Amino acid sequence: MSNSSVETITQPADKAKIFMAIVVVAAGIFAYSFFSDINVYARVGIFIGSLIIAALLVWFSEPGKRIVSFATGSYNELKRVIWPTRKETIQMTGIVFAFVSVMALFLWIVDKILGWLIYGVVLGWN
């Protein structure tokens, strides 16, 4: 069991920001559907605008700041990863394909032997 505590939104201002972000996205969806007589690009613009406004509302809340901090830390950690070379990638992919092929052949043989034992020898159906 994990010892980490679950952090919830406790500040009323943060709750209001998250609620307003949800309302703004819902309003963007409603506007996209309601204004069906105007140009589709304008409707998509309205929806994308609502997503941007909602993202800004979440950004300035405490949970949004934690998400940005986590994303920044993840990106910094990702920059430290030593990625395999092209040759290493091709070699490992070949090993995986060879292993999968051998296992598929092995399981097919085991299946045929078990089928012959059960249906042919034990039940006598063949």
C-alpha positions as CSV (number, residue, x, y, z in Angstrom):
1,M,0.0,0.0,0.0
2,S,1.3,3.5,-0.8
3,N,2.2,5.9,1.9
4,S,1.6,8.9,-0.3
5,S,-1.3,11.2,0.7
6,V,-3.9,12.3,-1.7
7,E,-4.0,16.0,-2.2
8,T,-7.4,17.5,-2.7
9,I,-8.4,21.0,-3.6
10,T,-9.2,22.7,-0.3
11,Q,-9.0,26.4,-1.1
12,P,-12.4,27.9,-2.0
13,A,-10.7,30.1,-4.7
14,D,-9.1,27.1,-6.3
15,K,-12.4,25.2,-6.3
16,A,-14.1,28.3,-7.9
17,K,-11.3,28.4,-10.6
18,I,-11.7,24.7,-11.4
19,F,-15.5,25.0,-11.5
20,M,-15.3,28.1,-13.8
21,A,-12.9,26.2,-16.1
22,I,-15.4,23.4,-16.4
23,V,-18.2,25.9,-17.0
24,V,-16.2,27.6,-19.7
25,V,-15.4,24.4,-21.5
26,A,-19.1,23.4,-21.3
27,A,-20.0,26.8,-22.7
28,G,-17.6,26.3,-25.6
29,I,-19.2,23.0,-26.4
30,F,-22.6,24.5,-26.2
31,A,-21.6,27.5,-28.4
32,Y,-20.1,25.1,-31.0
33,S,-23.4,23.2,-31.2
34,F,-25.8,26.2,-30.8
35,F,-24.2,28.5,-33.5
36,S,-24.5,25.9,-36.3
37,D,-25.4,28.6,-38.8
38,I,-22.1,30.4,-38.7
39,N,-18.8,29.3,-40.3
40,V,-17.3,26.1,-39.0
41,Y,-13.9,27.8,-38.5
42,A,-15.5,30.4,-36.3
43,R,-17.2,27.7,-34.2
44,V,-13.9,25.8,-33.9
45,G,-12.3,29.1,-32.9
46,I,-14.9,29.7,-30.2
47,F,-14.3,26.2,-28.8
48,I,-10.5,26.5,-28.9
49,G,-10.9,29.9,-27.2
50,S,-12.9,28.4,-24.4
51,L,-10.2,25.7,-24.0
52,I,-7.5,28.4,-23.7
53,I,-9.5,30.4,-21.2
54,A,-10.2,27.2,-19.1
55,A,-6.5,26.3,-19.3
56,L,-5.6,29.8,-18.0
57,L,-8.1,29.5,-15.2
58,V,-6.6,26.1,-14.2
59,W,-3.0,27.4,-14.6
60,F,-3.5,30.1,-11.9
61,S,-4.9,27.7,-9.4
62,E,-2.8,25.7,-6.9
63,P,-3.4,22.4,-8.7
64,G,-2.5,24.0,-12.0
65,K,0.8,25.3,-10.5
66,R,1.6,21.7,-9.2
67,I,0.9,20.3,-12.7
68,V,3.2,22.9,-14.3
69,S,5.9,22.1,-11.8
70,F,5.6,18.4,-12.4
71,A,5.7,18.9,-16.1
72,T,8.8,21.0,-15.8
73,G,10.5,18.5,-13.6
74,S,9.5,15.7,-16.0
75,Y,10.9,17.6,-19.0
76,N,14.2,18.3,-17.2
77,E,14.5,14.6,-16.3
78,L,13.7,13.6,-19.9
79,K,16.6,15.7,-21.1
80,R,19.0,13.6,-19.0
81,V,17.9,10.3,-20.6
82,I,20.5,8.5,-22.7
83,W,18.6,7.3,-25.7
84,P,19.8,4.2,-27.6
85,T,21.5,4.5,-30.9
86,R,19.8,3.5,-34.2
87,K,21.9,0.3,-34.3
88,E,21.0,-0.7,-30.7
89,T,17.3,-0.1,-31.4
90,I,17.3,-2.3,-34.5
91,Q,19.2,-5.0,-32.7
92,M,16.8,-5.0,-29.7
93,T,13.8,-5.0,-32.0
94,G,15.3,-8.0,-33.9
95,I,15.8,-9.9,-30.6
96,V,12.2,-9.2,-29.6
97,F,10.8,-10.4,-32.9
98,A,13.0,-13.5,-32.8
99,F,11.8,-14.3,-29.2
100,V,8.2,-13.7,-30.1
101,S,8.5,-16.0,-33.2
102,V,10.2,-18.8,-31.2
103,M,7.5,-18.5,-28.4
104,A,4.7,-18.6,-31.0
105,L,6.1,-21.7,-32.5
106,F,6.6,-23.3,-29.1
107,L,3.0,-22.5,-28.0
108,W,1.6,-23.8,-31.3
109,I,3.5,-27.1,-30.8
110,V,2.3,-27.4,-27.2
111,D,-1.3,-26.6,-28.3
112,K,-1.2,-29.3,-31.0
113,I,0.3,-31.9,-28.6
114,L,-2.3,-31.1,-25.9
115,G,-5.1,-31.2,-28.4
116,W,-3.9,-34.6,-29.7
117,L,-3.6,-35.9,-26.1
118,I,-7.0,-34.7,-24.9
119,Y,-9.1,-35.3,-28.1
120,G,-7.2,-38.3,-29.6
121,V,-5.9,-40.3,-26.6
122,V,-8.2,-39.5,-23.7
123,L,-11.5,-38.8,-25.4
124,G,-10.9,-40.9,-28.5
125,W,-12.7,-38.4,-30.8
126,N,-10.1,-38.6,-33.6
